[in-house]
Amino acid sequence: MPRRPEVFVRPVSMAEGQRLQRIGRTAKDPVKLRRAIVVLASAQGQSVPDIAHLMACSQEYVREVVHAFNEQGFAALDPKWSGGAPRPIDDPTRTRICAIAGCDPRFLQQPFSTWSLTKLRDYLINHQVVDQISRETLRRILRDGGISWQATKTWKPRTTPSSRPRRPASSRCTTLRPRMGVWCVSTSSVP
């Protein structure tokens, strides 16, 4: 198998070399630090296998960093972090969810007067606003939309005839104590 042609960084000016050294000394991001060291080593004439051995990485990684630096310059040293997985629920759908949560469920022909997270979730899935959504995701969407979500506390009066009336308040049941002076007795002896 023939040997692959060596890959080297384009000629680096004195200012660029100093900038690479400064990045190699002060970079807080480990990805940027590693890429700067690879480029600096290549600019000093080290071969791809030597750099890969020095950095404990693959030769392919070294070649990718060198090619990227030759094409993009110092922008190639910055990692291209993505923001994680794309949001499964887009902004118009989030706005619609907040609008539905803000209206009275009876207006939407629902048999209850307030939404719970579970009821709202079921309504959104049944009416195909979303395919699926967890209660936690729904809670976060409502919080981000500025909708305060609090559990409703309701009390229902007893309407059964067998329910007995409540006892009178305890203040009427207790007797008043006679007022007496307070005596303090010390158990320690003072010499």
Number of C-alpha atoms within 10 A of each C-alpha: 3 4 5 6 7 10 16 20 21 15 12 15 10 9 9 14 17 13 15 21 16 13 19 19 12 9 14 10 11 11 13 18 20 19 26 28 19 27 28 23 18 22 18 14 12 16 16 23 16 14 22 17 11 11 15 9 13 13 16 12 14 25 22 14 19 26 18 17 19 17 13 10 13 17 11 19 23 13 12 9 6 7 7 6 6 8 8 11 15 9 11 9 13 18 14 13 20 19 13 16 20 14 12 14 18 12 9 10 8 13 9 11 10 16 22 16 18 12 15 18 22 15 18 19 14 12 9 10 15 16 11 14 14 11 16 10 12 18 16 13 18 21 13 12 14 10 15 10 13 9 9 8 5 6 5 5 6 10 7 7 6 7 8 8 7 6 7 8 8 7 8 8 9 8 7 8 6 6 6 6 6 6 6 6 6 7 6 6 5 5 3
